[in-house]
């Protein structure tokens, strides 16, 4: 049965792509999962998404 949600295409800049790849490797997540988590964090930080909605895993600091 097809999903009622539509697919979202995203072509990041090279720098963003490298950061996403580091997060994928560090957390053993797919690119789709990492992108979704980053979108949720961005929406939450802008106050658009409730703090109680989908409190997913936090990313470790990849800059160490």
C-alpha positions in Angstrom: 0.0 0.0 0.0 1.5 3.4 -1.0 2.3 5.9 1.7 0.2 9.0 1.8 3.3 11.1 2.4 5.2 12.6 -0.6 8.9 12.2 -1.1 11.1 15.2 -0.5 14.1 15.6 -2.7 17.2 17.4 -1.2 20.5 18.1 -2.9 22.8 19.5 -0.3 25.9 21.5 -0.9 29.2 19.6 -0.8 30.0 20.8 2.7 26.5 19.8 4.0 26.8 16.4 2.3 30.2 15.8 4.0 28.7 16.6 7.4 25.7 14.3 6.8 28.1 11.5 5.8 30.1 12.0 9.0 26.9 11.8 11.0 25.8 8.7 9.2 29.1 7.0 9.9 29.3 8.1 13.5 25.7 7.0 14.3 25.3 4.1 11.8 22.1 5.8 10.4 21.0 6.1 6.8 21.2 9.5 5.0 17.4 9.6 5.1 17.3 9.2 8.9 20.1 11.8 9.5 18.4 14.3 7.2 15.0 13.8 8.9 16.6 14.3 12.4 18.4 17.4 11.2 15.1 18.8 9.9 13.3 18.1 13.2 16.1 19.8 15.1 16.0 22.8 12.9 12.2 23.1 13.2 12.4 22.7 16.9 15.1 25.4 17.3 12.9 27.8 15.3 10.0 27.1 17.6 7.8 25.6 14.8 7.9 22.0 16.2 6.8 21.3 19.8 9.6 20.3 22.1 7.6 17.2 23.2 7.2 15.9 19.6 9.5 13.1 18.5 12.4 13.5 21.0 14.8 11.5 18.9 18.4 10.6 19.5 20.9 13.4 19.7 24.1 13.4 17.6 27.5 13.2 19.2 30.0 15.9 18.5 31.7 14.9 15.2 34.2 17.7 15.4 36.4 16.1 18.0 
